[in-house]
Amino acid sequence: MIRSIRGRLTLVLVLLLSAGLVFVSVGSVVLVRRYLSERVGSSLATVASRVTAGLAGQTGYELDVAQLQLLIPVGNTAVLVDTGGQVVLTLGTGRADAGTLVAAAAGLTAGHTRVIERPEPMVVALIDTPGLVVDRVTPAGTVHAERMVVAAPVAGDRGTVRLITLVTTSGTLIAITLMGLLASLLIRVGLRPLTRMAHTADAIAAGHRDLRLPVGGTGPETEKLAAAVNKAFDAQRRAEDRLRTFVADASHELRTPLATVNGWIDLYVQGGLRDPEQLDHAMVRVEAEVGRMRLLVDELSLLARLDAARPLARDEVDVVGLAAEVVDDARVVTADRGIELTGAARAPLHGDGPRLQQVLRNLVGNAVQHTRPGTPVTVSITVRPEHVDIEVRDEGDGIAPEHLAHVFERFYRADPSRSRDGVGSSGLGLAIVEAIVAAHGGTTGVTSAVGAGTTVRVTLPATRPPAAPDRSGTPARPVAPGPVR
């Protein structure tokens, strides 16, 4: 089996052209053969019509040998037979044997023909000539002929057909060979842009990440292919860059708590924590840092599951009820703020209740964490025919325009010191929000103005069919909502 595109294209093109040439060649030979055969039949039919036309309506039709000779085409042989089946006269310029022709005409009816091969290929026809009288020159006298057998040689016609077959076959083979070579050359030239693309792709794979496939001057098909492949390379590079950034940020986030835990352990090993109160304080700090690492690992694991498009639980949930629980919890944690829930009294949709509640917790938690104490926060839910809108607004300092487009990026923090708890966040809260909302088929957005506050908007489809249970046959077990971030 031919594996290369060039070889397959060449083979297909040669086969198609060969089929066309063979069809034309065979058709030409058949048409020539039919023409020659019809010419012989027409010649014999002409002889029969002339003879029978003279006999029509007469009891006797007398011709001399010269007149009858004119009716016989050149190269044909005519044999006149009497009522007893005896040969009475042989005419024409052919070399056929009279006895052979009479034997070949046995059983024929008038107007029909027969092909014989010996002594040479001939077409034999029988003509009824009752009452025909022929005047002979030598020896003098007349003969009566009841039938005439006419034979036309076809050896020359068959030779012509063989010659035409040989010429067309040789020409076809030569044409197929030349067309195969020409097609291979043309396809090689036509596929040259793909060859250059392959070399460029190999160079990119070897480490030259800034190279891209040539686009201009290669034709619309290859230009479209090159543009699509370049987009794929760009997307791969962006993904690799995001992965490197993600790994670097994750290692950076884990480095600080690990260093803190390692410092307290070293201090203990070196005997610097002999006082029980100091040891208790060290354990509290180690526990706090371990909690930070556990929280970060859980968030990374959640993002990994969402990136892998694992199915979420699909139940009918009331977004207003979920938001009310989140607002009540936030009011207890931050009693100095005014946190309000407004909008619809009920907003049902199909989704993963714990994950949607985590979205609300993260949004409210971010609004509380990144604004000054006492800043009011409003959660607004609006039910529309096709979707449910969730808005979390604060009246804080707002976000600078240069940072606004990056707030949903993982580990992105415009200013690590902006956190009001003095600890800082992991930078994954809004990234988790975006991932959960996207898994539900929704969208996220943010608007902000410096000094006028920030609004984060989440749009979820109002109706979603419940998902099928997982492979175990049971719905996914709800996961406890995470803490406010």
C-alpha positions in Angstrom: 0.0 0.0 0.0 1.3 3.4 -1.0 1.7 5.6 2.2 2.8 8.9 0.8 0.2 11.5 -0.3 2.3 12.2 -3.5 2.3 8.5 -4.4 -1.4 8.1 -3.8 -2.3 11.2 -5.8 0.0 10.2 -8.7 -1.5 6.7 -8.7 -5.1 8.0 -8.7 -4.4 10.5 -11.4 -2.6 8.0 -13.6 -5.5 5.5 -13.1 -8.1 8.0 -14.0 -6.2 9.1 -17.1 -5.4 5.5 -18.1 -9.1 4.6 -17.8 -10.0 7.5 -20.1 -7.3 6.6 -22.6 -8.3 2.9 -22.6 -11.9 3.9 -23.1 -11.1 6.1 -26.0 -8.8 3.5 -27.6 -11.2 0.6 -27.2 -14.0 2.8 -28.5 -12.0 3.8 -31.5 -11.1 0.2 -32.4 -14.7 -1.0 -31.9 -16.0 1.9 -34.1 -13.5 1.2 -36.9 -14.2 -2.5 -36.8 -18.0 -1.8 -36.9 -17.5 0.6 -39.8 -15.5 -1.9 -41.9 -18.0 -4.6 -41.1 -20.9 -2.4 -42.1 -19.1 -1.4 -45.3 -18.8 -5.0 -46.4 -22.4 -5.7 -45.5 -23.5 -2.5 -47.4 -21.5 -3.6 -50.5 -23.1 -7.0 -50.5 -26.5 -5.5 -49.9 -26.0 -3.2 -52.9 -25.2 -6.2 -55.2 -28.3 -8.0 -54.0 -30.5 -5.0 -54.5 -29.3 -4.3 -58.0 -29.8 -7.9 -59.1 -33.2 -8.4 -57.5 -34.4 -5.0 -58.7 -33.8 -6.1 -62.3 -35.7 -9.4 -61.7 -38.7 -7.8 -60.0 -41.9 -8.2 -62.1 -40.1 -10.1 -64.9 -40.2 -13.8 -65.9 -36.7 -13.6 -67.3 -33.8 -11.2 -66.9 -31.0 -11.6 -69.4 -27.6 -10.1 -68.9 -24.3 -10.6 -70.5 -21.2 -11.4 -68.5 -19.8 -7.8 -68.8 -23.0 -6.3 -67.4 -23.0 -8.7 -64.5 -19.3 -8.2 -63.9 -20.0 -4.5 -63.3 -22.3 -5.4 -60.4 -19.6 -7.3 -58.5 -17.4 -5.0 -56.4 -13.7 -5.2 -57.0 -12.1 -8.0 -55.0 -15.4 -9.9 -54.5 -16.3 -13.3 -56.0 -19.7 -14.2 -57.4 -20.7 -17.8 -58.1 -23.9 -18.6 -60.1 -25.7 -21.8 -59.3 -28.5 -23.5 -61.3 -31.5 -25.3 -59.9 -29.5 -28.5 -59.4 -26.9 -26.8 -57.2 -24.2 -26.9 -59.9 -21.9 -24.0 -60.5 -22.6 -22.6 -63.9 -20.5 -19.4 -63.8 -17.9 -17.7 -61.6 -17.3 -14.0 -61.8 -15.3 -11.3 -60.0 -11.8 -10.5 -59.2 -11.6 -12.5 -56.0 -9.6 -15.7 -55.5 -12.2 -17.6 -53.6 -12.9 -21.2 -54.6 -16.4 -21.7 -56.1 -17.0 -25.0 -54.4 -16.1 -23.6 -51.0 -18.4 -20.7 -51.4 -21.3 -22.9 -52.4 -20.7 -25.1 -49.4 -20.6 -22.1 -47.2 -23.9 -20.8 -48.5 -25.6 -24.1 -47.8 -28.4 -23.4 -45.3 -28.3 -19.7 -45.8 -31.5 -17.8 -46.7 -31.5 -14.9 -49.1 -30.4 -11.6 -47.5 -28.3 -13.3 -44.8 -24.5 -13.6 -44.5 -22.0 -15.9 -43.0 -18.3 -15.5 -42.1 -15.9 -18.2 -43.1 -12.2 -18.3 -42.2 -10.8 -20.7 -44.8 -9.2 -20.5 -47.2 -9.3 -16.8 -46.1 -11.6 -14.7 -44.0 -14.6 -13.8 -46.1 -18.3 -12.8 -45.7 -20.6 -14.9 -47.8 -24.1 -13.8 -48.9 -26.8 -15.6 -50.8 -29.0 -13.9 -53.4 -32.0 -15.6 -55.0 -32.0 -15.0 -58.8 -34.9 -17.1 -60.3 -35.1 -16.6 -64.1 -31.7 -14.9 -64.4 -30.1 -15.7 -67.8 -26.5 -14.8 -68.4 -24.9 -14.7 -71.9 -21.4 -16.1 -71.7 -18.6 -15.0 -74.0 -16.5 -18.1 -73.7 -17.8 -20.6 -74.4 -20.7 -19.0 -76.2 -24.2 -19.6 -74.9 -26.4 -18.8 -72.0 -26.8 -20.2 -68.5 -29.7 -20.1 -66.1 -28.9 -19.1 -62.5 -31.4 -19.7 -59.7 -29.0 -18.4 -57.0 -25.9 -16.2 -56.7 -23.3 -16.6 -53.9 -21.2 -13.5 -53.4 -18.1 -13.4 -51.1 -16.3 -10.3 -49.9 -12.8 -10.8 -48.4 -12.3 -9.2 -44.9 -8.6 -10.1 -44.3 -7.6 -6.6 -45.2 -10.1 -5.1 -42.9 -9.0 -7.3 -40.0 -5.4 -6.2 -40.7 -6.5 -2.6 -40.5 -8.2 -3.3 -37.2 -5.1 -5.0 -35.8 -2.9 -2.1 -36.9 -5.2 0.4 -35.3 -5.2 -1.7 -32.1 -1.4 -1.9 -32.1 -1.0 1.8 -32.7 -3.6 2.8 -30.1 -2.2 0.4 -27.5 1.4 1.6 -28.0 0.2 5.2 -27.9 -1.8 4.6 -24.8 1.1 3.0 -22.9 3.5 5.8 -23.9 0.9 8.4 -23.0 0.3 6.8 -19.6 4.0 6.6 -18.9 4.6 10.2 -19.8 1.5 11.3 -17.8 2.7 9.4 -14.8 6.1 11.1 -14.9 4.5 14.5 -15.5 1.9 14.0 -12.8 4.5 13.0 -10.3 6.5 16.1 -11.1 3.5 18.4 -10.9 2.3 16.9 -7.6 5.9 17.2 -6.2 5.9 20.9 -7.1 2.3 21.3 -5.8 3.2 19.7 -2.5 6.4 21.7 -2.0 4.6 24.1 0.4 3.6 21.1 2.6 7.2 20.0 2.5 8.4 23.4 3.7 5.7 23.3 6.4 6.9 19.9 7.6 10.5 21.2 7.8 9.3 24.2 9.8 7.3 22.0 12.1 10.3 19.8 12.7 12.4 23.0 13.5 9.7 24.1 16.0 9.7 20.7 17.6 13.5 20.9 17.8 13.2 24.0 20.0 12.8 27.0 17.7 9.4 28.0 19.2 9.4 31.4 17.5 9.2 29.9 14.0 5.8 29.7 12.2 4.7 28.1 9.0 4.8 30.3 5.9 1.3 31.6 5.0 1.5 33.9 2.0 2.0 32.8 -1.6 1.2 29.1 -1.2 -2.4 28.9 -2.4 -5.7 29.2 -0.6 -5.8 25.6 0.7 -2.2 25.5 2.0 -2.6 29.0 3.4 -5.6 27.9 5.3 -3.8 24.9 6.6 -0.7 26.9 7.6 -2.9 29.5 9.4 -4.7 26.7 11.3 -1.4 25.0 12.3 0.1 28.4 13.3 -2.9 28.9 15.6 -2.4 25.5 17.1 1.3 26.3 17.7 0.3 29.6 19.3 -2.2 27.9 21.5 0.3 25.3 22.5 2.9 27.9 23.3 0.3 29.8 25.4 -0.7 26.6 27.2 3.0 25.8 27.9 3.5 29.3 29.2 0.4 29.1 31.4 1.6 25.7 32.6 5.1 27.1 33.5 3.5 30.1 35.2 1.1 27.8 37.0 3.8 25.5 38.3 6.0 28.5 39.3 3.1 30.1 41.1 2.1 26.9 42.8 5.7 26.2 44.0 5.9 29.8 45.1 2.7 29.5 47.1 3.9 26.3 48.7 7.4 27.6 49.4 6.4 30.1 52.1 4.3 27.7 54.3 6.9 25.0 53.8 9.7 27.3 54.8 7.7 28.4 57.9 7.0 24.8 58.9 10.7 23.8 58.3 11.8 26.8 60.4 9.8 25.8 63.4 10.9 22.2 63.1 14.6 23.3 62.9 14.1 25.5 65.9 12.6 22.6 67.8 15.4 20.2 66.8 18.0 22.7 67.8 16.5 22.9 71.3 15.1 26.4 70.9 11.5 25.4 72.0 12.0 24.1 75.5 9.3 26.3 77.0 5.9 24.5 76.7 4.3 27.8 75.7 6.7 28.3 72.9 6.2 24.8 71.8 2.4 25.2 71.8 2.8 28.5 69.8 5.0 26.6 67.3 2.5 23.9 66.8 -0.3 26.4 66.3 1.8 28.1 63.6 2.7 24.8 62.0 -1.0 23.8 62.0 -1.9 27.1 60.4 0.6 26.7 57.6 -0.3 23.1 57.0 -3.9 24.3 56.7 -2.9 26.8 54.1 -1.1 24.1 52.1 -4.1 21.8 52.4 -6.4 24.5 51.2 -4.1 25.3 48.2 -3.8 21.6 47.3 -7.6 21.1 47.5 -8.1 24.1 45.2 -5.6 22.9 42.7 -7.2 19.4 42.8 -10.6 21.0 42.1 -9.3 23.0 39.2 -7.6 19.9 37.8 -10.9 18.0 38.0 -12.8 20.9 36.3 -10.1 21.1 33.6 -10.5 17.4 32.9 -14.3 18.1 32.3 -15.4 15.5 34.9 -19.2 15.5 35.1 -20.8 17.5 37.9 -23.9 16.5 39.9 -27.0 17.8 38.2 -29.9 18.4 40.6 -32.6 21.0 40.8 -31.3 23.7 43.1 -32.5 27.1 44.2 -29.7 29.7 43.7 -31.5 32.1 46.0 -31.5 29.6 48.8 -27.8 28.9 48.3 -27.0 32.6 48.3 -29.1 33.2 51.5 -26.9 30.6 53.4 -23.7 32.2 52.1 -24.9 35.7 53.1 -25.9 34.5 56.6 -22.5 32.9 57.1 -20.7 36.0 55.8 -22.7 38.3 58.2 -21.6 36.1 61.2 -18.0 36.2 60.1 -17.9 40.0 59.3 -20.5 41.6 61.6 -19.1 45.1 60.8 -20.4 45.0 57.2 -23.7 45.3 55.6 -24.2 42.3 53.3 -27.5 42.3 51.5 -29.3 39.8 49.3 -31.7 41.3 46.7 -33.6 40.3 43.6 -35.8 37.2 42.9 -37.4 35.2 45.7 -36.5 32.0 43.9 -34.2 31.0 41.1 -34.3 27.3 40.3 -32.0 25.6 37.8 -30.2 22.3 37.3 -26.7 22.2 38.6 -24.3 21.1 41.3 -25.5 22.7 44.5 -22.3 22.6 46.5 -20.2 23.9 43.6 -22.6 26.7 42.9 -22.6 27.6 46.6 -18.8 27.6 46.4 -19.0 30.1 43.6 -21.1 32.4 45.8 -18.8 31.9 48.8 -15.8 32.8 46.7 -17.4 35.9 45.3 -18.7 37.2 48.6 -15.4 36.2 50.3 -13.4 38.1 47.7 -15.6 41.2 48.1 -15.1 41.1 51.9 -11.4 40.3 51.8 -10.4 42.9 49.3 -12.4 45.9 50.6 -12.0 48.1 53.7 -13.9 47.2 56.9 -17.5 48.5 56.8 -17.7 48.4 53.0 -21.2 47.2 52.0 -21.6 44.2 49.8 -24.7 43.4 47.7 -25.7 40.0 46.2 -28.3 40.4 43.5 -30.1 37.5 41.7 -32.2 38.1 38.6 -34.2 35.4 36.8 -34.6 35.8 33.1 -36.3 33.5 30.5 -33.1 31.9 29.4 -30.6 32.4 32.2 -30.1 33.4 35.8 -27.8 36.4 36.6 -25.9 36.6 39.8 -24.1 39.9 40.7 -21.9 40.6 43.7 -21.2 44.3 44.1 -19.0 46.1 46.6 -18.4 49.8 47.1 -14.6 49.4 47.7 -11.6 51.0 46.0 -12.2 49.2 42.7 -9.6 47.5 40.4 -7.2 49.4 38.1 -8.0 48.9 34.4 -4.6 47.2 33.7 -5.5 44.5 36.2 -9.1 44.1 35.4 -8.6 41.7 32.4 -6.5 39.3 34.6 -8.7 38.9 37.7 -9.8 35.4 36.6 -6.3 34.1 36.0 -4.9 31.6 38.3 -2.6 33.0 41.0 -3.0 36.5 39.7 -3.0 39.2 42.4 -2.7 42.8 41.4 -1.3 43.6 44.8 -0.6 40.9 47.4 -0.8 43.4 50.2 -4.4 44.5 49.4 -5.8 41.6 51.4 -7.3 43.0 54.6 -6.5 40.0 56.8 -2.8 40.4 56.6 -2.3 36.9 55.2 -3.1 37.2 51.5 -5.0 34.8 49.4 -4.0 31.9 47.0 -5.1 33.8 44.0 -7.4 30.9 42.9 -10.8 32.1 44.1 -12.0 33.7 40.9 -10.3 31.1 38.8 -12.3 28.4 40.5 -15.5 30.6 40.0 -14.8 30.8 36.3 -14.1 27.1 36.0 -17.3 26.0 37.9 -19.5 28.4 36.0 -18.0 27.2 32.7 -18.7 23.6 33.7 -22.3 24.6 34.1 -22.4 26.2 30.6 -22.4 29.8 32.0 -20.2 32.9 31.7 -18.4 35.2 34.1 -17.5 38.9 33.8 -16.3 41.8 35.9 -16.7 45.5 35.8 -14.9 48.0 38.1 -14.0 51.6 38.4 -11.3 52.9 40.7 -13.0 54.5 43.7 -16.4 53.3 42.7 -16.4 49.6 43.5 -16.4 46.3 41.7 -19.2 44.1 40.3 -18.7 40.5 39.4 -21.4 39.0 37.2 -22.2 35.3 36.7 -24.7 34.1 34.1 -26.0 30.5 34.4 -28.5 28.7 32.0 -31.9 28.7 33.5 -32.8 25.2 32.4 -30.4 22.4 32.1 -31.4 18.7 31.8 -30.2 16.5 34.7 -27.1 14.6 33.9 -26.9 10.9 33.9 -25.4 9.2 37.0 -21.7 8.3 37.0 -20.3 5.0 36.1 -21.1 3.5 39.5 -24.8 4.2 38.8 -25.2 6.6 41.7 -25.3 10.4 41.6 -22.0 12.2 42.6 -21.7 12.7 46.3 -22.0 16.4 47.3 -18.8 18.0 48.4 -18.8 20.3 51.4 -18.4 23.9 50.3 -15.0 25.5 50.9 -14.3 28.4 53.3 -14.8 32.0 52.3 -11.8 33.3 50.3 
